[in-house]
Every structure is written in structure tokens, then in C-alpha cells.
Amino acid sequence: MDLKLDNSTLNFHWSEKEVYWASFSHKSKLETDEHLFYKGFLNGKGARQGERCLVRVKKDACGEQSYWRSYFDILSLEQQITDLFNKSVLNDDYLVVIRPHLAQIDSVSSLNRMCARNGPKEFGQEEFVVVEEFQSEDGGGAGWQRFSDMVGTCSGSGGGNNNGGACIDNNNPGAPSSRLLSILDALSHFSFVVMHGEMILCDFRGEVRDRTCCLSCPTVHSRKHEFREWGDEGVCGIKTFMAKHKCNKFCLKFACNSDNLLLTDPIEKLP
């Protein structure tokens, strides 16, 4: 039997004209309560061939397509709310939401199979994973960070007077500035307003890149517990955030004009 060193996925569409498959290590780079993250590379024909990527895997069970559907629904919701926030509050495309891609496992590393008894995960070929852009580990940024927690509590507030809108703290390049944390706190409040009080986004994670902040999948608290598998604490989560939230100058930009900011179109979901 051939010894396979890497895991790999089947082909998936990165864009209409770009088709890739991902190869990734048998050893995870990062571990959270729900997911494992693996370093990988994009293979195929297109401008991104050879670029690094990050593969997100469900940690405690086989990642079925139905499980990831909610993940893409949350990202779609975040994208629409963030676009509206950029336009109506920041007047800038400062906040960017990642665009991951769903892929099915094709082959499994022999090392993964041999180490599975001592490790957290053994893959199956029926499993689906998510391929994301690689997040930097060095250079000007601080890499992947958690900016706020499950109820939206940020590690700073502040007035937001950084030069030119950049969110780099001069004393700690790449660390989230008080301005960025204020923006994300206001984004949570904004999501509550535009969703008619039915949902709220919090637990923001991502990466500061030059003059933008790239966000990954947040936590959504909804009155109907629509995203229970993804940390949705329902009405309790919404009330906890609103009880702790203190409006900042970014909130003031939409609080007096909220009637014109409601999302009236249906939220787009993964087919």
C-alpha cells in the first residue's frame, strides 16, 4: 500500500473560472472546542495555485454537508450586515468577511490513520471540510485573533482616533486597537438593530491586514435558536450582550436613524 503523507480534497470551485483541490498536513495547526485547523496548499489551475490555505475540520465527529450549511448561512448573514455597516457607519470597506469553500475529503494521510489513536481526529472519505484563506503568522499582522467573546465583550473601548482609519497599535503592531474593538462592539449593536432584535452577532475573530480587518465566522444569538450547534444561546445571549453593551461614537451614527437600516430582503443562504 502506498504511503500518503498528506490529506487531500476533491476539486472545488474557488471562483467561476478557478478550480482547485487542497492538500494539507496530517497535524493540526490550531485547535478550538469545535474545530481543528490544518495548514495546506491549493493545487490546480488558476492564479492561486501553490498558495497556502487553511482547512477547517469538525473536531468531534464527521463533518457532514448539513453541518457546514449553517456555517455558510452565518457567514452570509455576517457579510450582508457588515456591508451595510461599512456603507452607513464607516463609509469605508474596512471590514471584510472571509469567503471559505466547501470541499469533500478525497484521500487520507497514512500518518493520520496511524496517529489517530493518539490524536483528536481520523478523517473519513465521506467527510466535508472548509477551505479558507491562509492567515498570516508573522510580518506586519498578528495573525488570527479573537477580538470579542460570546457576549460581545471586547478587551478595550476608546474613541477611535487612529490615523487614517488604520487599526494598528503603534506599541504592538498587529494587535487590535481600541478603535477596532469599538467598531466591532458597535457592529454587534448594529446587527441587533437591522435584524429587528431577532438576532445579534458577536464573538468576532479574524485578522488585521494592512488597512482592513478580515473577519471569520462569528457567533449568532437568535431568538429561535437557529444556530444551536454554533454557540447560539438564544434570548439569553441577546439579553446578556445588551445588558453589558455601552454605546460608543460608532453606535451614535445609526442609533438615531435606525428605521432606515432594517434588512428587508431575505437573507441569502447556501443552496
N, C-alpha and C positions, 0 to 999 in steps of 0.2 A: 504494500500500500504506500502511495506517495505521501511524503511528509509535507503538509501545508503549514507554512509559518504564519500567514495572515488570514483573517476573516475577510470575506468579500460579499458584496451585494449584487443583485441583479441590476440591469440597466434602469435608470430613471431619468426623467426629463428635468433638467435644471432650468431650461427655458424652452421656448418653442423650437429652437434650432439646435440646442445643446443637449446631448445625451451622454451621461456618464455612468460609471459604476464606481463604488468606493471600496478600497481595500483598507483594512485597519488592524491595529495591533491586537494581540491576544490579552494584553494587560491594560487595564483601565487607567486613564489619566486622573480622573476625578470621580468621586462617589458622593451622592446625596442620599437622602432617605428613600427616594423613589427611583433614581436613575443612576446608571453608570455611563461615563463619558470616555470615549476612546479616540486617540489620535489616528487620523487616516489620510489618504490621498485620493484625489479624483483621477480616474482613468477614463479614457475615451477620446472623442474628437470634439474639440472646442477650445475656446480661449483659456479656459480654466484647467485644462489638462495638466496634471502634475502639481496642482495647488493642494495645500494642506486643507483638511476638513476635520470636523468633529462629528463623531457618531454617538447619538444618544440612544440608550438601550434601557428598556424597562428592567428594573433590578430584580424583583422578587417573583416574576412569572414571565411566561411567554408574551411578548408584545403583539397582540392581535391588532388588525386594522381598525376594529371598532374602538379599541382603547385609544389609539392615536387620533381618531376623529375629533374627540373633544379637545385635544391639544391644538389642532388646527382651527377649531371653532374659536377657542380663546384668543389665539394669535390674530385671527380675522377681526374679532371684536376689538382687540387692542390696536390694530392697525387703523381701523376706522375712527376710533376715539382719538388716537394720537394725531392723525391727520387733521382732524377738526381742531384739536388743541393747538397744534403748530400754527394753523391758519388764523384762528380767532384770538389766541392769547399771546403766543410768542412772535407771530409774524415772521416765522423762520422755520426751515425744515430741520431744526436742531435734533429732534427726537426721531430715531429711525428704528423700525421693528425688523428683526431678522426674518428671513424667508427660508425656512427649512424645507426639506424634501423627504417624502416618504419612500422607503426602499425595502425590498424583501431580501432576507439573507439568501445567498447562493451557496457559498461553501464556508465551512467552519474550520478554523485553525486546529491542527493536530495538537498544538500546545494547549489550546483552550480545553480540548477534550481531556488531555492528560492532567491538567491542573484543576479541573472543575471541582474535584472532591475537596480541594483546599481553598478554592476561590468562591466568589459570590455568584458566579453565573456560568451556565453552559448553554450555548445557543442551539436552537433548532432551525432547520432549514425552512420551516413554515413561518418563522418569526419576521415581524416587521420592525424596522428601526427608523430613526430620523437622522438625516444627514444635514449638518449645519455648517455655516462658515466657521473657519478656524478662528479662535480668539487668541490674541497675542499673549505671549508670556514675558516679553521683555520689550525694550525700546521705550518710546515715549509714553505708552499707556501702562496701566497697572493690571491689565488683563481682566478676566471675568470677575465681577464683584456683585455682592448683594447690597443694594442701596437702601432697602427698607424691609420691614418684616411682614408677617402675615396680617397684621392690623394696620400697616402703613406707617409705623413709627420709624422715622429717619434718624440718623445719627447726628443731624445738625439742622439748623434752620437758616436764618440770615436774610439779609436784604437783597442780595443778588446784584452786586455792583462790579462783578468781574469784567475786565476789559473785553470789549468786542464779542461778548457772549460766550467766550471760552470757559470751560468748566475745569480747568487745570489749576490745582492749588500750587502756587509757586514754591511752597515749602515741602511739598510732597508730590512731585509730578505724577499724574495719572490718578491720584486719589480723588474721590468725589468732593466737589466744593460745596459750600453751604448754599450756593446759588442752585446747583443741580438738585440737591436734596429738597430745596424749597419748590423747585419746578415739579418734581415727582410727587411731592405731597399735594400740590395743587392739582396735578393730573388725577390723583385718586378722587379728590373732591369733585373735579370736573366730570369724571366718569359717572359719579353718583347723580349729578345734575342731568347730563344728557341721556341717561338711561332711566329717567323718571323715578329715581330712587329704588329701582328694582335690582340693580347690581352695583358693585364697586370694584375697581381694580386696585390691587396693592401688591406687596411683596415683589417689588421691581428688582430685576437683576440684569446685568449686561456689562458693557464695556465702553469706556470713554475713548473715542478715536478722533484725534485732532480736534476739529470743531463740531463734532457730533457726538451724541450718546446713543449707542446701539443697544436696544432692549430685547431681551429674550422673553419667554413665556411668563406672565405674571400669575398671581393667584386672583381668582374672581370669587367674591362672595355674592351669592344671589338669593333672593327671597324663596325661590323654588328649589334651591339646592341642585341646580342643573349640572354643576361640575364637582360633584362629591368626591370623585376619585382624584381630583386635582387640588384638594385642600379647601374646597368650598365649605365655609362654616355657616352659610345661610344668614338669616336675620341677625344672629348673634355676632357674626363677623362684621356686618354692616354697622350695627349699633356700636360695637367696640371702636371701630375706626372713627365714626362721627363724634363719639364722646371724647376721644383724645385729640382730634384734629383742631389746630388753631390756624385760622386763615392767614395767609401772607399776601404780599402785594400781587402775586400772580392770581390768587383767588379773586381779588377785587376787580380784576379785568373782566370776569364773566359773571360774578355774583349778581350784579345789578342788571344784567342783560340775559338772564338765563332762559327766558321764554323763547328767544330766537336761536337757541343752541340745541334743542332737542333733536335726537336722531329719529327721523320719521320713517326712513327706509328700513326694510327688513335687514337684519344682519346677514351678510353673506356667509355661507357655510360650505364646507368641503362636500363635493358631490357624493 
